[in-house]
Amino acid sequence: MYGHDGDYNGMRTGATTEEFVGDITRTITGNVTDDITGDISETFTGTKIERTHNISGDVTEMVMAAGKIELNTTAGTEISSIEMVPSKKATITGEESLIRGANESSIILGQKSEAMVGMVNTVFSGLKTETFFAGQITIGKAADITKRSTQLTKISNSVEKAQNKLIDAGVNIIKAKLTMIG
């Protein structure tokens, strides 16, 4: 066991290996500054890692890498993240790719705004359902190109006012009842 009271400046030259067997408890009262020049390799083997940070000011974390940054997370049950902030900002200046192998759900209580400059490609394979409770507004279409093939069986329609213009239309009516007034 060692101890020291007062300021202490220690210096080691050469490779150092320390091995601790047993539990370690450290209490540090004061500021801690680590300046490391060289590579860092850490391996944790255990049943859990628990970290608690109680900060009364700002937290800044900056990672600058000349190569890539790779984060791999595998969890046996789930990953849970709670962010309680008045504002969150994210800036991505490169390409972003996302592959999701399961369902995605989102609930937005408030306004969602998206501004896209460029092109949006959307491919659906399956069923798409959209429900609008208040309405939908589409503004400023330069072109609307639609090619559809529709087969409807047992449809009942009621149209109050319609204006149709057919150019080069082929219509086959088999068994019809038509009433025209006016």
Contacts in CASP RR format, 6 or more apart in sequence:
PFRMAT RR
TARGET T0000
AUTHOR 0000-0000-0000
METHOD contacts of the structure
MODEL  1
MYGHDGDYNGMRTGATTEEFVGDITRTITGNVTDDITGDISETFTGTKIE
RTHNISGDVTEMVMAAGKIELNTTAGTEISSIEMVPSKKATITGEESLIR
GANESSIILGQKSEAMVGMVNTVFSGLKTETFFAGQITIGKAADITKRST
QLTKISNSVEKAQNKLIDAGVNIIKAKLTMIG
53 59 0 8 1.000
63 69 0 8 1.000
73 79 0 8 1.000
END
